[in-house]
Amino acid sequence: MALELQKSNEQRAKELLNRPWRMLIGGELTGTEEGQTFDSHCPATGEYLASVPFAQKRDVERAVEAAQA
């Protein structure tokens, strides 16, 4: 039973990670202006985790502007 639960939890985690990731800017989930992403890997195992937004200067500026508003 415990092994089945562990596999089930691992599968759910993989499903969660295998979805489009967005950034939260100004209370809205958004991608980068240029649509760039990079692959994130587990530091302990090197296993691929997810493709996540790769924020550029303009994305950071949008986030700062939203935070200051």
Jmol script that loads the backbone (N, CA, C; Angstrom):
load data "model"
ATOM      1  N   MET A   1       0.833  -1.200   0.000  1.00  0.00           N
ATOM      2  CA  MET A   1       0.000   0.000   0.000  1.00  0.00           C
ATOM      3  C   MET A   1       0.876   1.262   0.000  1.00  0.00           C
ATOM      4  N   ALA A   2       1.910   1.301   0.827  1.00  0.00           N
ATOM      5  CA  ALA A   2       2.762   2.486   0.903  1.00  0.00           C
ATOM      6  C   ALA A   2       3.485   2.725  -0.415  1.00  0.00           C
ATOM      7  N   LEU A   3       3.936   1.648  -1.064  1.00  0.00           N
ATOM      8  CA  LEU A   3       4.618   1.779  -2.350  1.00  0.00           C
ATOM      9  C   LEU A   3       3.667   2.322  -3.407  1.00  0.00           C
ATOM     10  N   GLU A   4       2.423   1.853  -3.396  1.00  0.00           N
ATOM     11  CA  GLU A   4       1.422   2.351  -4.348  1.00  0.00           C
ATOM     12  C   GLU A   4       1.153   3.832  -4.113  1.00  0.00           C
ATOM     13  N   LEU A   5       1.059   4.238  -2.856  1.00  0.00           N
ATOM     14  CA  LEU A   5       0.830   5.645  -2.519  1.00  0.00           C
ATOM     15  C   LEU A   5       2.007   6.494  -2.969  1.00  0.00           C
ATOM     16  N   GLN A   6       3.236   6.005  -2.779  1.00  0.00           N
ATOM     17  CA  GLN A   6       4.419   6.747  -3.201  1.00  0.00           C
ATOM     18  C   GLN A   6       4.410   6.924  -4.708  1.00  0.00           C
ATOM     19  N   LYS A   7       4.109   5.867  -5.462  1.00  0.00           N
ATOM     20  CA  LYS A   7       4.047   5.963  -6.916  1.00  0.00           C
ATOM     21  C   LYS A   7       2.963   6.933  -7.341  1.00  0.00           C
ATOM     22  N   SER A   8       1.835   6.878  -6.653  1.00  0.00           N
ATOM     23  CA  SER A   8       0.737   7.782  -6.967  1.00  0.00           C
ATOM     24  C   SER A   8       1.148   9.238  -6.737  1.00  0.00           C
ATOM     25  N   ASN A   9       1.834   9.503  -5.643  1.00  0.00           N
ATOM     26  CA  ASN A   9       2.290  10.864  -5.352  1.00  0.00           C
ATOM     27  C   ASN A   9       3.333  11.318  -6.361  1.00  0.00           C
ATOM     28  N   GLU A  10       4.233  10.422  -6.741  1.00  0.00           N
ATOM     29  CA  GLU A  10       5.248  10.765  -7.739  1.00  0.00           C
ATOM     30  C   GLU A  10       4.585  11.080  -9.076  1.00  0.00           C
ATOM     31  N   GLN A  11       3.586  10.301  -9.454  1.00  0.00           N
ATOM     32  CA  GLN A  11       2.880  10.533 -10.714  1.00  0.00           C
ATOM     33  C   GLN A  11       2.159  11.881 -10.672  1.00  0.00           C
ATOM     34  N   ARG A  12       1.505  12.193  -9.567  1.00  0.00           N
ATOM     35  CA  ARG A  12       0.824  13.482  -9.448  1.00  0.00           C
ATOM     36  C   ARG A  12       1.800  14.639  -9.533  1.00  0.00           C
ATOM     37  N   ALA A  13       2.962  14.487  -8.910  1.00  0.00           N
ATOM     38  CA  ALA A  13       3.983  15.546  -8.969  1.00  0.00           C
ATOM     39  C   ALA A  13       4.462  15.737 -10.401  1.00  0.00           C
ATOM     40  N   LYS A  14       4.701  14.656 -11.127  1.00  0.00           N
ATOM     41  CA  LYS A  14       5.136  14.761 -12.519  1.00  0.00           C
ATOM     42  C   LYS A  14       4.068  15.419 -13.382  1.00  0.00           C
ATOM     43  N   GLU A  15       2.809  15.087 -13.142  1.00  0.00           N
ATOM     44  CA  GLU A  15       1.719  15.714 -13.898  1.00  0.00           C
ATOM     45  C   GLU A  15       1.654  17.210 -13.603  1.00  0.00           C
ATOM     46  N   LEU A  16       1.846  17.582 -12.349  1.00  0.00           N
ATOM     47  CA  LEU A  16       1.826  18.995 -11.967  1.00  0.00           C
ATOM     48  C   LEU A  16       2.969  19.751 -12.631  1.00  0.00           C
ATOM     49  N   LEU A  17       4.156  19.147 -12.643  1.00  0.00           N
ATOM     50  CA  LEU A  17       5.307  19.813 -13.229  1.00  0.00           C
ATOM     51  C   LEU A  17       5.224  19.871 -14.747  1.00  0.00           C
ATOM     52  N   ASN A  18       4.516  18.941 -15.349  1.00  0.00           N
ATOM     53  CA  ASN A  18       4.436  18.859 -16.801  1.00  0.00           C
ATOM     54  C   ASN A  18       3.237  19.660 -17.316  1.00  0.00           C
ATOM     55  N   ARG A  19       3.222  20.927 -17.003  1.00  0.00           N
ATOM     56  CA  ARG A  19       2.175  21.843 -17.479  1.00  0.00           C
ATOM     57  C   ARG A  19       2.828  23.167 -17.824  1.00  0.00           C
ATOM     58  N   PRO A  20       2.154  23.986 -18.580  1.00  0.00           N
ATOM     59  CA  PRO A  20       2.758  25.288 -18.898  1.00  0.00           C
ATOM     60  C   PRO A  20       2.930  26.133 -17.632  1.00  0.00           C
ATOM     61  N   TRP A  21       4.130  26.592 -17.394  1.00  0.00           N
ATOM     62  CA  TRP A  21       4.415  27.431 -16.239  1.00  0.00           C
ATOM     63  C   TRP A  21       4.350  28.892 -16.638  1.00  0.00           C
ATOM     64  N   ARG A  22       3.875  29.727 -15.739  1.00  0.00           N
ATOM     65  CA  ARG A  22       3.714  31.152 -15.983  1.00  0.00           C
ATOM     66  C   ARG A  22       4.358  31.919 -14.834  1.00  0.00           C
ATOM     67  N   MET A  23       4.511  33.227 -15.037  1.00  0.00           N
ATOM     68  CA  MET A  23       5.008  34.112 -13.976  1.00  0.00           C
ATOM     69  C   MET A  23       3.806  34.882 -13.418  1.00  0.00           C
ATOM     70  N   LEU A  24       3.864  35.225 -12.158  1.00  0.00           N
ATOM     71  CA  LEU A  24       2.811  36.034 -11.541  1.00  0.00           C
ATOM     72  C   LEU A  24       3.306  37.472 -11.493  1.00  0.00           C
ATOM     73  N   ILE A  25       2.714  38.313 -12.329  1.00  0.00           N
ATOM     74  CA  ILE A  25       3.080  39.730 -12.393  1.00  0.00           C
ATOM     75  C   ILE A  25       1.802  40.549 -12.280  1.00  0.00           C
ATOM     76  N   GLY A  26       1.756  41.410 -11.295  1.00  0.00           N
ATOM     77  CA  GLY A  26       0.595  42.267 -11.118  1.00  0.00           C
ATOM     78  C   GLY A  26      -0.692  41.495 -10.869  1.00  0.00           C
ATOM     79  N   GLY A  27      -0.582  40.349 -10.210  1.00  0.00           N
ATOM     80  CA  GLY A  27      -1.757  39.554  -9.892  1.00  0.00           C
ATOM     81  C   GLY A  27      -2.259  38.695 -11.048  1.00  0.00           C
ATOM     82  N   GLU A  28      -1.528  38.661 -12.162  1.00  0.00           N
ATOM     83  CA  GLU A  28      -1.936  37.869 -13.318  1.00  0.00           C
ATOM     84  C   GLU A  28      -0.836  36.888 -13.695  1.00  0.00           C
ATOM     85  N   LEU A  29      -1.256  35.684 -14.078  1.00  0.00           N
ATOM     86  CA  LEU A  29      -0.301  34.710 -14.583  1.00  0.00           C
ATOM     87  C   LEU A  29      -0.020  35.029 -16.038  1.00  0.00           C
ATOM     88  N   THR A  30       1.261  35.177 -16.365  1.00  0.00           N
ATOM     89  CA  THR A  30       1.648  35.586 -17.704  1.00  0.00           C
ATOM     90  C   THR A  30       2.946  34.902 -18.112  1.00  0.00           C
ATOM     91  N   GLY A  31       3.135  34.787 -19.397  1.00  0.00           N
ATOM     92  CA  GLY A  31       4.407  34.285 -19.907  1.00  0.00           C
ATOM     93  C   GLY A  31       5.369  35.443 -20.090  1.00  0.00           C
ATOM     94  N   THR A  32       6.541  35.158 -20.597  1.00  0.00           N
ATOM     95  CA  THR A  32       7.485  36.228 -20.881  1.00  0.00           C
ATOM     96  C   THR A  32       7.066  36.944 -22.152  1.00  0.00           C
ATOM     97  N   GLU A  33       7.471  38.182 -22.308  1.00  0.00           N
ATOM     98  CA  GLU A  33       7.114  38.927 -23.513  1.00  0.00           C
ATOM     99  C   GLU A  33       7.669  38.262 -24.761  1.00  0.00           C
ATOM    100  N   GLU A  34       8.841  37.640 -24.650  1.00  0.00           N
ATOM    101  CA  GLU A  34       9.469  37.005 -25.809  1.00  0.00           C
ATOM    102  C   GLU A  34       9.166  35.516 -25.885  1.00  0.00           C
ATOM    103  N   GLY A  35       8.448  34.976 -24.891  1.00  0.00           N
ATOM    104  CA  GLY A  35       8.075  33.568 -24.905  1.00  0.00           C
ATOM    105  C   GLY A  35       9.204  32.600 -24.593  1.00  0.00           C
ATOM    106  N   GLN A  36      10.305  33.106 -24.054  1.00  0.00           N
ATOM    107  CA  GLN A  36      11.444  32.237 -23.771  1.00  0.00           C
ATOM    108  C   GLN A  36      11.216  31.401 -22.519  1.00  0.00           C
ATOM    109  N   THR A  37      11.732  30.187 -22.554  1.00  0.00           N
ATOM    110  CA  THR A  37      11.685  29.292 -21.403  1.00  0.00           C
ATOM    111  C   THR A  37      13.052  28.626 -21.234  1.00  0.00           C
ATOM    112  N   PHE A  38      13.241  27.988 -20.092  1.00  0.00           N
ATOM    113  CA  PHE A  38      14.425  27.162 -19.899  1.00  0.00           C
ATOM    114  C   PHE A  38      14.020  25.924 -19.113  1.00  0.00           C
ATOM    115  N   ASP A  39      14.778  24.871 -19.269  1.00  0.00           N
ATOM    116  CA  ASP A  39      14.493  23.621 -18.577  1.00  0.00           C
ATOM    117  C   ASP A  39      15.067  23.677 -17.168  1.00  0.00           C
ATOM    118  N   SER A  40      14.234  23.287 -16.209  1.00  0.00           N
ATOM    119  CA  SER A  40      14.635  23.220 -14.813  1.00  0.00           C
ATOM    120  C   SER A  40      14.896  21.755 -14.459  1.00  0.00           C
ATOM    121  N   HIS A  41      15.973  21.505 -13.728  1.00  0.00           N
ATOM    122  CA  HIS A  41      16.352  20.150 -13.349  1.00  0.00           C
ATOM    123  C   HIS A  41      16.514  20.036 -11.841  1.00  0.00           C
ATOM    124  N   CYS A  42      16.264  18.862 -11.328  1.00  0.00           N
ATOM    125  CA  CYS A  42      16.457  18.581  -9.909  1.00  0.00           C
ATOM    126  C   CYS A  42      17.948  18.682  -9.594  1.00  0.00           C
ATOM    127  N   PRO A  43      18.345  19.513  -8.640  1.00  0.00           N
ATOM    128  CA  PRO A  43      19.771  19.654  -8.335  1.00  0.00           C
ATOM    129  C   PRO A  43      20.381  18.389  -7.738  1.00  0.00           C
ATOM    130  N   ALA A  44      19.570  17.568  -7.118  1.00  0.00           N
ATOM    131  CA  ALA A  44      20.100  16.358  -6.486  1.00  0.00           C
ATOM    132  C   ALA A  44      20.326  15.233  -7.487  1.00  0.00           C
ATOM    133  N   THR A  45      19.437  15.135  -8.496  1.00  0.00           N
ATOM    134  CA  THR A  45      19.506  13.995  -9.409  1.00  0.00           C
ATOM    135  C   THR A  45      19.788  14.381 -10.855  1.00  0.00           C
ATOM    136  N   GLY A  46      19.583  15.653 -11.184  1.00  0.00           N
ATOM    137  CA  GLY A  46      19.733  16.089 -12.565  1.00  0.00           C
ATOM    138  C   GLY A  46      18.519  15.784 -13.420  1.00  0.00           C
ATOM    139  N   GLU A  47      17.497  15.179 -12.820  1.00  0.00           N
ATOM    140  CA  GLU A  47      16.285  14.819 -13.550  1.00  0.00           C
ATOM    141  C   GLU A  47      15.547  16.078 -14.027  1.00  0.00           C
ATOM    142  N   TYR A  48      15.078  16.042 -15.269  1.00  0.00           N
ATOM    143  CA  TYR A  48      14.286  17.147 -15.814  1.00  0.00           C
ATOM    144  C   TYR A  48      13.019  17.290 -14.995  1.00  0.00           C
ATOM    145  N   LEU A  49      12.684  18.527 -14.632  1.00  0.00           N
ATOM    146  CA  LEU A  49      11.470  18.788 -13.872  1.00  0.00           C
ATOM    147  C   LEU A  49      10.412  19.485 -14.711  1.00  0.00           C
ATOM    148  N   ALA A  50      10.776  20.630 -15.310  1.00  0.00           N
ATOM    149  CA  ALA A  50       9.781  21.413 -16.027  1.00  0.00           C
ATOM    150  C   ALA A  50      10.460  22.459 -16.897  1.00  0.00           C
ATOM    151  N   SER A  51       9.712  22.959 -17.851  1.00  0.00           N
ATOM    152  CA  SER A  51      10.139  24.102 -18.655  1.00  0.00           C
ATOM    153  C   SER A  51       9.458  25.326 -18.065  1.00  0.00           C
ATOM    154  N   VAL A  52      10.250  26.303 -17.648  1.00  0.00           N
ATOM    155  CA  VAL A  52       9.710  27.462 -16.932  1.00  0.00           C
ATOM    156  C   VAL A  52      10.068  28.756 -17.660  1.00  0.00           C
ATOM    157  N   PRO A  53       9.307  29.842 -17.414  1.00  0.00           N
ATOM    158  CA  PRO A  53       9.594  31.111 -18.088  1.00  0.00           C
ATOM    159  C   PRO A  53      11.004  31.617 -17.784  1.00  0.00           C
ATOM    160  N   PHE A  54      11.647  32.140 -18.812  1.00  0.00           N
ATOM    161  CA  PHE A  54      12.982  32.721 -18.684  1.00  0.00           C
ATOM    162  C   PHE A  54      12.823  34.232 -18.820  1.00  0.00           C
ATOM    163  N   ALA A  55      12.653  34.897 -17.677  1.00  0.00           N
ATOM    164  CA  ALA A  55      12.385  36.336 -17.659  1.00  0.00           C
ATOM    165  C   ALA A  55      13.574  37.121 -18.191  1.00  0.00           C
ATOM    166  N   GLN A  56      13.267  38.104 -19.001  1.00  0.00           N
ATOM    167  CA  GLN A  56      14.268  39.015 -19.541  1.00  0.00           C
ATOM    168  C   GLN A  56      14.089  40.381 -18.872  1.00  0.00           C
ATOM    169  N   LYS A  57      14.907  41.328 -19.237  1.00  0.00           N
ATOM    170  CA  LYS A  57      14.897  42.650 -18.606  1.00  0.00           C
ATOM    171  C   LYS A  57      13.508  43.276 -18.611  1.00  0.00           C
ATOM    172  N   ARG A  58      12.816  43.235 -19.729  1.00  0.00           N
ATOM    173  CA  ARG A  58      11.490  43.862 -19.808  1.00  0.00           C
ATOM    174  C   ARG A  58      10.488  43.166 -18.877  1.00  0.00           C
ATOM    175  N   ASP A  59      10.598  41.857 -18.725  1.00  0.00           N
ATOM    176  CA  ASP A  59       9.703  41.133 -17.810  1.00  0.00           C
ATOM    177  C   ASP A  59       9.942  41.573 -16.375  1.00  0.00           C
ATOM    178  N   VAL A  60      11.204  41.749 -16.019  1.00  0.00           N
ATOM    179  CA  VAL A  60      11.541  42.213 -14.665  1.00  0.00           C
ATOM    180  C   VAL A  60      11.016  43.633 -14.464  1.00  0.00           C
ATOM    181  N   GLU A  61      11.173  44.475 -15.477  1.00  0.00           N
ATOM    182  CA  GLU A  61      10.661  45.850 -15.377  1.00  0.00           C
ATOM    183  C   GLU A  61       9.147  45.847 -15.175  1.00  0.00           C
ATOM    184  N   ARG A  62       8.430  44.987 -15.893  1.00  0.00           N
ATOM    185  CA  ARG A  62       6.969  44.890 -15.717  1.00  0.00           C
ATOM    186  C   ARG A  62       6.631  44.470 -14.288  1.00  0.00           C
ATOM    187  N   ALA A  63       7.385  43.523 -13.752  1.00  0.00           N
ATOM    188  CA  ALA A  63       7.139  43.053 -12.389  1.00  0.00           C
ATOM    189  C   ALA A  63       7.391  44.157 -11.360  1.00  0.00           C
ATOM    190  N   VAL A  64       8.461  44.885 -11.551  1.00  0.00           N
ATOM    191  CA  VAL A  64       8.780  45.987 -10.634  1.00  0.00           C
ATOM    192  C   VAL A  64       7.708  47.073 -10.721  1.00  0.00           C
ATOM    193  N   GLU A  65       7.307  47.437 -11.932  1.00  0.00           N
ATOM    194  CA  GLU A  65       6.253  48.440 -12.103  1.00  0.00           C
ATOM    195  C   GLU A  65       4.959  48.006 -11.424  1.00  0.00           C
ATOM    196  N   ALA A  66       4.602  46.738 -11.585  1.00  0.00           N
ATOM    197  CA  ALA A  66       3.377  46.222 -10.970  1.00  0.00           C
ATOM    198  C   ALA A  66       3.485  46.241  -9.449  1.00  0.00           C
ATOM    199  N   ALA A  67       4.656  45.915  -8.936  1.00  0.00           N
ATOM    200  CA  ALA A  67       4.845  45.882  -7.475  1.00  0.00           C
ATOM    201  C   ALA A  67       4.792  47.295  -6.882  1.00  0.00           C
ATOM    202  N   GLN A  68       5.235  48.288  -7.650  1.00  0.00           N
ATOM    203  CA  GLN A  68       5.251  49.660  -7.149  1.00  0.00           C
ATOM    204  C   GLN A  68       3.904  50.364  -7.307  1.00  0.00           C
ATOM    205  N   ALA A  69       3.009  49.785  -8.096  1.00  0.00           N
ATOM    206  CA  ALA A  69       1.690  50.422  -8.344  1.00  0.00           C
ATOM    207  C   ALA A  69       0.790  50.297  -7.136  1.00  0.00           C
TER     208      ALA A  69
END
end "model"
wireframe off; spacefill off
backbone 0.3
color backbone group
